[in-house]
């Protein structure tokens, strides 16, 4: 097949369909020969996607025998290595390393937090793989000179000595080590017994040491060849020479090819074209090549730029999208893909940004188009993956209401049978948790909830037993062996998925995502013996990392013309339109990764690749994608957090064009941006409503008098004046505000527990001047906080605050006890307002009785205490309670004159603030109340929203219902009669 002497390198230019041209090149060399010549050919490719693509191209051609198409990684399984130990699975190796790192962190906790245990084990496994691939022995690492570096790196080198046993030739190798050992044997055999038929490596770039070694060996075979994607024949000789040094050329797209040429002793001119098909746009390839020249020689733009000639043909099919936001970028891409489908074209989005690909897929769903995504769906984001992660996170954690409801609402929870009743009970449980708590439910909470509903829901018993049993098993656990964690986790997940009384296969493991999740979990269980002991939190972190290594691919699901490729997949194929998405620095190219074990200088000295190698590979992918017949370059100029920086390659391309005015460079840039702006305008128009919706008016509903509130609390009187609409929504519409599902140790809870602690102390009759009064109060408070506050940190903080204010409270309590005796605590009172049919209700924190049978009303305040001015105008709850007490509203107390009423402040500045009874008597307050309520009973009086709020930034519970934001405080109210 090959007549020229080796070694042989061939190339295909950017923009060509790699698989199609591979077939064409083979046909040019094999047509006219015997039919079996095709079957003697072996082609090695780097990815399964490329393998499938080559087979598709061969199957679409004429009837002929098909070459053997194999993965490069499968070389490690060659029979020549049958006596070698099987490779250690990557997961097992990472688990073994995690045990070593756990011991290191226990011995030296300042090295890294425990939460980074598995990140460090992954990075160490990656380092080992690199060392095996590049042929770097542990002795090369141990011999590094770190005398002038910080102690961290010396400590790192000491720890890396543990890697030596894994490099033992007799030990079980990992994938890269086995590949290297097999390659050494193949090279020795091929020197005397080369393969019978042609061997071709196609589409590989040699980014991994083992792959590069295999490419070298194949290129030297009598009938071997390597076909390189994106080889740049226009690069001048001096530039190739500059690519020798890793510190100056490793981020260049041709760096790896330069190393391959050097090892094969070939000149760039000796790399021939694999097929006779020219590049779709050779001028554009030359332009991109020039823009990517290494930084030391970018002055060549001045000398070689004018030689490109008119640049309009190179750029007339490039569109530049600079979207104002990531969402606008995704919508513009989706619109162009939709247009390509309508025009009968294939369109591929190429990007390393998975957030962008998901946004584009969501935007395409507008037209019912599901793209063919080469990466599939990340397993952690699939329904089984999400359920497994939720169960793992809940094991051993303190369960919150939000975590429980999130689990119960998962589509795979209770999916075995009776899903409808399960969702109805879940809804009722949510309302119960929001209104009555507790913030951290357990099995007892569920049993009490079910017991209260047995009369309404006769089938709730088994459901409650199932759920309570689950919550009992979610209780915190100590460290356990990894195998025990896996077994318990999977058993819990299956129980969650099936529900009570269901048999058969759990829904969790069904369909493609479930089968993939089962495979990953079985793999973890198989190697769990290497994982040692873990806490539940460490197990959840480990499981999340294991799940992130898998994707769910459904090959027949996506639209054949709307394609999403990763940068690696894009090397094997092209499309009529290729969109380079997310062209921002840090995305494409990605930010250079940091190695926690070896710094840049250490890696370079040891012979390991620098982080810039990944950038060079990404630059090659950019070069290949931009060679398509039509190309789009898209980026968002700003994210939610900050402005973005354009990719360095895009900046270079635009700067080069702008610097060539005599070759129409600036005009080409303007045309690229103008085309992009047109598409942005079109996509924005799709999201623009056809008709402008009028802003909601400022509401002022006027219900009939018979539907107006007939029962109102003293605390609601202030709201009736400040925000009447909130009273209307709560009392007339009967929409009580729900507490957040995620309970927090907020001000209301703090006030509740403080009130209860003081009530317990005062009602116990302990004299405030006793020597142990302070200790008694704090002990009672500690008991209350322990029972009613689920957050240990807040219990300590609140108890410490109470300890600070207790001396002041007891000092003033002694004075209060000399004047009156505590009589009633948290007592409710109510009284009907004459002539209106409205009942006023209140709850007094404490009422003391003086020796002459007069009442003293106290109201504890842990927050801000109303000033005297505020009490006279709005905050009249204490004044209203005095009026109620003098009219016999508090039951057995009877009608009694109130001598004093005051707020007892318990906040950061504790003080006692009396009610201004001398200036506003109880009779005056009562008369004002009757006047106020009589006015509110008038049919023409509306419950207007936010009429006299104290601050404009105050947020009310019903602002969303009133559509506040569509109007402001300057908007006049719109009365509306309610029927």
Secondary structure, 3 states (H helix, E strand, C coil): CCCCCCCCEEEECCCCCHHHHHHHHHHHHHCCCCCHHHHCCEEEECCHHHHHHHHHHHHHCCCCCCCEEEEHHHHHHCHHHCCCCCCCCHHHHHHHHHHHHHHHHHHCCCCCCHHHHHHHHHHHHHHHHHHHHHCCCHHHHHCCCCCCCCHHHHHHHHHHHHHHHHHCCCCCCCHHHHHHHHHHHHHHHHHHCCCCCCEEEECCCCCCHHHHHHHHHHHCCCCEEEEEECCCCCCCHHHHHHCCCHHHHCCCCCHHHHHHHHHHCCCHHHCEECCCCCCCCHHHHHHHHHHCCCHHHCCHHHHHHHHHCCCHHHHCCEEEEEECCHHHHHHHHHHHHHHHHHCCCCEEEECCCHHHHHHHHHHHHHHCCCEEECCCEEHHHCHHHHHHHHHHHHCCCCCCHHHHHHHHCCCCCCCCCCHHHHHHHHHHHHHHHHHHCCCCCCHHHHHHHHHHHCCCCCCHHHHHHHHHHHHHHCCCCCCEEHHHHHHHHHHHHHHHHHCCCCCCCCHHHCHHHHHHHHHHHHHHHHCHHHCCEECHHHHHHHHHHHHCCCEECCCCCCEEEEEEECCCHHHHCCCCEEEECCCECEECCECCCCCCCCCHHHHHHHCCCCCHHHHHHHHHHHHHHHCCCEEEEEEECECCCCECCECHHHHHHHHHHHCCHHHCHHHHHHHHHHHHHHHHHHHHHHHCCCCCCCCCCEEEEEECHHHCCCEEEHHHHHHHHHCHHHHHHHHHCCCCCCCCCCCCCCHHHHHHHHHHHHHHHHHCCCCCCCCCHHHHHHHHHHHHHHHHCCCHHHHHHHHHHHHHHHHHHHHHHHHHHHHEEEEEEEEEEEEEECCCCEEEEEEEEEEEEECCCCEEEEEEECCCCCCHHHHHHCCCHHHHHHHHHHCCCCHHHCCCCEEEEEEEECCCCCCEEECCCCCCCHHHHHHHHHHHHHHHCCCCCCEECCCCCCCCCCCCCCCCCCCCCCCCCCCCEEEEEEC
